[in-house]
Amino acid sequence: MPVITALLVVALSVGLSLQLFASVGISTRLTGNQAQQAQQQWALHAALDVAQTRLVANVQNAGVDALDQAWALAADDVSWSKFLDVHTAGPLDSMRISQRITDEQAKLNLNALVSTPPQQGAAPYEEPQMLDAYRRLLLLLSLDPALARTTADLMLRQAQAKLHGEYCCASGRMPIDNFESLQTMPGYTPHVLERLRPYAAVLPTRTTVNVNTTTPQVLAAVVEGLSLEQAMTVLSSRREKHFSSLSDFSARLSTSGFTGQIGNTMLGVRSSYYTVLTRVRDGLAERTSRSLLHRISTATIVESTQRIE
């Protein structure tokens, strides 16, 4: 009930906002195209509010994040009423909404290649376990494993420079603070980035890999000695029931034929970072945005938003 109420509040607030825009359009003689663009922008904001509400509701109700939950269901060109899961048509139903929420912690977070101790002035250092995991992932994807060392070295220099209040990178190179910024590094060609995109991320903070949402390739990279076939076997059990805990995951992992040890420090069953891809269509006109959300306890922060042409 609280979730439904929150979604209705979102719908009401956006409806009032669109009416306000209509009034402003008349008083300032906005063209029809300008008014439509303004309405679509407000609709994008509202759809992002809905995504935030659903993610917060999930952690409150479930305690784990998994692909069989409501937040993971994509909306594909639906009316506002269907998007909000209400049974009465509203004033915004002329617009069509598409939205997909992706768990970024299904991927290997390259930010975890380097750690910085919490003590003031403590020197950052490379994480050997993470470095090995990235090498294994690159090999599984038929990419050059030497990229792991190149990336770790640059991120370590970046962390050291930040510690001393200096600009992070030489030769005017931008900092590595999101996936797209990898393209400024040697070796990260367009082919490499496209191959790597579903399996790697660069998030603002260190994170674990969520076994409920990850892929066999990432799991086989993170768990040393686990084959791709064994990873596929254990993850296929999610179709019947998601992992309720790491203990549950470990128990099912043993049935796949894996006899080694897992490093629990790199794995988890909950997530904090999500990408939300939203498209609003009104007739032939449409707008699309991609946002990175950071869920902290019972709130979400929009880390970044970009419009996609």
C-alpha positions as CSV (number, residue, x, y, z in Angstrom):
1,M,0.0,0.0,0.0
2,P,2.7,2.6,0.8
3,V,4.3,1.9,-2.6
4,I,1.1,2.4,-4.5
5,T,0.4,5.6,-2.6
6,A,3.9,6.9,-3.4
7,L,3.4,6.1,-7.1
8,L,0.0,7.9,-7.1
9,V,1.6,10.9,-5.5
10,V,4.2,10.9,-8.3
11,A,1.4,10.7,-11.0
12,L,-0.5,13.6,-9.3
13,S,2.5,15.8,-9.0
14,V,3.5,15.3,-12.6
15,G,-0.1,15.9,-13.8
16,L,-0.1,19.2,-12.0
17,S,3.3,20.1,-13.4
18,L,2.2,19.4,-16.9
19,Q,-0.9,21.6,-16.4
20,L,1.4,24.3,-15.1
21,F,3.6,24.0,-18.2
22,A,0.5,24.3,-20.4
23,S,-0.4,27.6,-18.6
24,V,3.1,28.9,-18.9
25,G,3.1,28.0,-22.6
26,I,0.1,30.2,-23.2
27,S,1.3,33.1,-21.1
28,T,4.8,33.1,-22.7
29,R,3.7,32.1,-26.2
30,L,5.7,28.9,-26.2
31,T,5.6,27.1,-29.5
32,G,3.8,23.7,-29.5
33,N,7.2,22.0,-29.9
34,Q,8.7,23.8,-26.9
35,A,5.7,22.9,-24.7
36,Q,5.9,19.3,-25.8
37,Q,9.6,19.1,-25.0
38,A,9.0,20.6,-21.5
39,Q,6.3,18.1,-20.8
40,Q,8.5,15.2,-21.9
41,Q,11.3,16.4,-19.7
42,W,9.0,16.5,-16.7
43,A,7.7,13.1,-17.6
44,L,11.3,11.8,-17.6
45,H,11.8,13.2,-14.1
46,A,8.6,11.5,-12.9
47,A,9.5,8.2,-14.4
48,L,12.8,8.4,-12.6
49,D,10.9,9.1,-9.3
50,V,8.9,5.9,-9.9
51,A,12.1,3.9,-10.4
52,Q,13.5,5.3,-7.1
53,T,10.3,4.5,-5.3
54,R,10.4,0.9,-6.5
55,L,14.0,0.3,-5.5
56,V,13.5,1.7,-2.0
57,A,10.3,-0.4,-1.6
58,N,12.2,-3.5,-2.7
59,V,14.9,-3.2,0.0
60,Q,12.3,-2.5,2.6
61,N,10.1,-5.5,1.6
62,A,12.6,-8.1,0.4
63,G,16.1,-7.4,1.9
64,V,17.7,-8.9,-1.2
65,D,17.8,-7.7,-4.8
66,A,17.0,-10.3,-7.5
67,L,15.9,-10.5,-11.1
68,D,12.5,-12.1,-10.2
69,Q,11.4,-9.0,-8.4
70,A,9.2,-6.1,-9.6
71,W,11.9,-3.6,-10.0
72,A,13.6,-5.8,-12.6
73,L,10.5,-6.0,-14.9
74,A,11.0,-3.7,-17.9
75,A,8.2,-1.4,-19.1
76,D,8.0,-1.3,-22.9
77,D,6.0,1.5,-24.5
78,V,3.2,1.4,-22.0
79,S,0.7,4.1,-20.8
80,W,1.2,6.0,-17.6
81,S,-1.6,4.1,-15.9
82,K,-0.1,0.8,-16.7
83,F,3.4,2.0,-15.8
84,L,2.1,3.0,-12.4
85,D,0.0,-0.1,-12.1
86,V,-3.3,1.7,-11.6
87,H,-6.6,0.7,-13.1
88,T,-8.0,4.1,-14.1
89,A,-6.8,6.1,-17.1
90,G,-5.1,9.4,-16.3
91,P,-4.4,12.7,-18.1
92,L,-0.9,11.5,-19.1
93,D,-1.9,8.4,-20.9
94,S,-1.3,10.0,-24.3
95,M,2.4,9.6,-23.4
96,R,4.1,6.2,-23.7
97,I,6.8,5.1,-21.2
98,S,9.6,2.6,-21.6
99,Q,11.9,1.9,-18.7
100,R,14.6,-0.6,-17.8
101,I,16.4,-0.8,-14.5
102,T,19.8,-2.5,-14.6
103,D,21.7,-3.6,-11.5
104,E,25.2,-2.3,-11.9
105,Q,26.5,-4.6,-9.2
106,A,25.8,-7.5,-11.6
107,K,29.1,-6.4,-13.1
108,L,32.7,-6.3,-12.0
109,N,33.4,-2.9,-10.5
110,L,36.8,-1.7,-11.7
111,N,36.9,0.9,-9.0
112,A,37.6,-2.1,-6.6
113,L,41.0,-2.6,-8.3
114,V,42.4,0.0,-5.7
115,S,41.6,0.5,-2.1
116,T,42.2,3.6,0.0
117,P,42.3,3.0,3.8
118,P,40.0,5.2,5.9
119,Q,42.8,6.5,8.0
120,Q,43.8,10.0,7.1
121,G,46.9,10.1,4.9
122,A,47.0,6.3,4.4
123,A,48.4,5.3,1.1
124,P,46.1,3.6,-1.5
125,Y,47.0,0.1,-2.7
126,E,46.1,-2.4,-5.4
127,E,43.8,-5.3,-4.6
128,P,45.5,-8.5,-5.9
129,Q,42.2,-10.5,-5.7
130,M,40.4,-8.0,-7.8
131,L,43.2,-7.7,-10.2
132,D,43.2,-11.5,-10.8
133,A,39.4,-11.5,-11.2
134,Y,39.6,-8.8,-13.9
135,R,42.3,-10.8,-15.7
136,R,40.1,-13.9,-15.7
137,L,37.1,-11.8,-16.9
138,L,39.1,-10.4,-19.8
139,L,40.3,-14.0,-20.8
140,L,36.7,-15.3,-20.6
141,L,35.7,-12.5,-23.0
142,S,38.6,-13.2,-25.3
143,L,40.2,-9.8,-24.6
144,D,43.8,-8.9,-23.7
145,P,44.3,-9.8,-20.0
146,A,47.2,-7.2,-19.9
147,L,44.4,-4.5,-19.7
148,A,43.9,-5.5,-16.1
149,R,47.5,-4.4,-15.1
150,T,47.2,-1.2,-17.2
151,T,43.9,-0.2,-15.6
152,A,45.0,-1.0,-12.1
153,D,48.2,1.0,-12.5
154,L,46.4,4.1,-13.8
155,M,43.7,3.9,-11.1
156,L,46.4,3.6,-8.4
157,R,48.1,6.7,-9.7
158,Q,44.8,8.4,-9.8
159,A,44.1,7.5,-6.1
160,Q,47.6,8.6,-5.1
161,A,47.2,12.0,-6.8
162,K,43.8,12.5,-5.1
163,L,45.4,11.7,-1.8
164,H,47.8,14.6,-2.3
165,G,45.2,17.0,-3.7
166,E,46.6,16.9,-7.2
167,Y,45.0,16.5,-10.6
168,C,44.6,12.8,-11.2
169,C,46.1,12.3,-14.6
170,A,49.0,13.2,-16.8
171,S,48.8,14.7,-20.4
172,G,45.3,16.1,-19.7
173,R,43.7,12.7,-19.5
174,M,40.3,12.7,-17.8
175,P,39.9,10.7,-14.6
176,I,38.5,7.2,-14.8
177,D,35.3,7.7,-12.9
178,N,32.7,6.0,-15.1
179,F,32.6,3.3,-17.8
180,E,32.7,5.7,-20.7
181,S,35.9,7.3,-19.4
182,L,37.8,4.0,-20.1
183,Q,37.9,5.0,-23.7
184,T,40.7,7.5,-22.9
185,M,43.0,4.6,-21.8
186,P,45.3,2.7,-24.2
187,G,43.8,-0.6,-25.3
188,Y,40.2,0.3,-24.7
189,T,39.1,0.4,-28.3
190,P,35.4,0.7,-29.3
191,H,35.3,-3.1,-29.8
192,V,36.8,-3.8,-26.4
193,L,34.3,-1.4,-24.7
194,E,31.3,-3.0,-26.4
195,R,32.5,-6.5,-25.5
196,L,33.1,-5.4,-21.9
197,R,30.1,-3.2,-21.3
198,P,27.6,-5.9,-20.0
199,Y,30.2,-7.3,-17.6
200,A,32.2,-4.3,-16.1
201,A,31.4,-1.0,-14.5
202,V,33.2,1.9,-12.9
203,L,31.1,2.9,-9.9
204,P,31.7,5.8,-7.4
205,T,32.6,3.5,-4.5
206,R,33.8,-0.1,-3.9
207,T,31.0,-2.7,-4.3
208,T,30.4,-6.4,-4.2
209,V,29.0,-8.5,-7.0
210,N,25.4,-9.5,-6.5
211,V,25.0,-13.2,-7.1
212,N,21.3,-12.8,-7.7
213,T,21.8,-10.6,-10.8
214,T,25.3,-11.3,-12.1
215,T,26.2,-13.3,-15.2
216,P,28.1,-16.6,-15.5
217,Q,31.1,-14.8,-16.9
218,V,31.5,-12.4,-14.0
219,L,30.9,-15.1,-11.4
220,A,33.5,-17.3,-13.0
221,A,35.9,-14.4,-12.9
222,V,35.3,-13.6,-9.3
223,V,35.4,-17.1,-7.8
224,E,38.8,-18.5,-8.5
225,G,38.7,-22.0,-9.9
226,L,35.0,-21.9,-10.9
227,S,34.5,-22.8,-14.5
228,L,32.0,-21.1,-16.8
229,E,29.9,-24.2,-17.0
230,Q,29.8,-24.5,-13.2
231,A,28.8,-20.8,-13.0
232,M,26.0,-21.4,-15.5
233,T,24.8,-24.3,-13.5
234,V,24.6,-22.6,-10.1
235,L,23.0,-19.4,-11.6
236,S,20.4,-21.4,-13.5
237,S,19.0,-22.3,-10.1
238,R,17.8,-18.7,-9.7
239,R,14.9,-19.5,-12.1
240,E,13.3,-21.5,-9.3
241,K,14.3,-19.2,-6.4
242,H,16.8,-16.4,-5.9
243,F,19.6,-16.7,-3.4
244,S,18.4,-15.6,0.0
245,S,21.9,-15.3,1.5
246,L,25.6,-16.1,0.7
247,S,25.1,-19.3,2.7
248,D,22.3,-20.3,0.4
249,F,24.5,-19.5,-2.6
250,S,27.4,-21.5,-1.2
251,A,25.2,-24.5,-0.6
252,R,23.9,-24.5,-4.2
253,L,27.4,-23.8,-5.5
254,S,28.6,-27.1,-4.0
255,T,26.1,-29.0,-6.1
256,S,27.6,-27.6,-9.3
257,G,30.8,-29.7,-8.8
258,F,32.8,-26.8,-7.4
259,T,35.1,-27.9,-4.6
260,G,37.1,-24.7,-3.9
261,Q,36.5,-21.8,-1.6
262,I,34.6,-18.6,-2.4
263,G,35.8,-15.2,-1.3
264,N,32.8,-13.7,0.4
265,T,34.3,-10.3,0.4
266,M,33.6,-9.9,-3.3
267,L,30.1,-11.3,-3.3
268,G,26.7,-10.3,-1.9
269,V,23.0,-10.6,-2.4
270,R,22.1,-6.9,-2.3
271,S,22.9,-3.9,-4.5
272,S,23.2,-0.2,-4.2
273,Y,23.9,1.1,-7.7
274,Y,21.4,0.9,-10.6
275,T,21.2,2.4,-14.1
276,V,17.8,3.5,-15.2
277,L,17.1,3.9,-18.9
278,T,13.9,5.8,-19.6
279,R,12.2,6.8,-22.8
280,V,9.1,9.0,-23.1
281,R,7.2,9.1,-26.4
282,D,4.5,11.5,-27.3
283,G,3.4,10.8,-30.9
284,L,6.5,10.9,-33.1
285,A,8.5,12.9,-30.5
286,E,10.5,11.1,-27.9
287,R,13.2,11.8,-25.2
288,T,15.5,9.3,-23.6
289,S,17.7,9.6,-20.5
290,R,20.1,7.3,-18.6
291,S,20.6,7.8,-14.9
292,L,22.8,6.2,-12.3
293,L,21.1,5.8,-8.9
294,H,22.7,5.1,-5.6
295,R,20.4,3.5,-3.1
296,I,21.4,4.2,0.5
297,S,19.2,2.5,3.1
298,T,15.7,3.8,2.4
299,A,16.7,6.6,0.1
300,T,18.2,7.0,-3.4
301,I,20.5,9.5,-4.8
302,V,20.8,10.4,-8.5
303,E,24.5,10.3,-9.1
304,S,24.3,11.3,-12.7
305,T,21.8,11.8,-15.6
306,Q,22.5,12.2,-19.3
307,R,20.2,12.7,-22.2
308,I,20.6,10.2,-25.0
309,E,20.0,11.5,-28.5
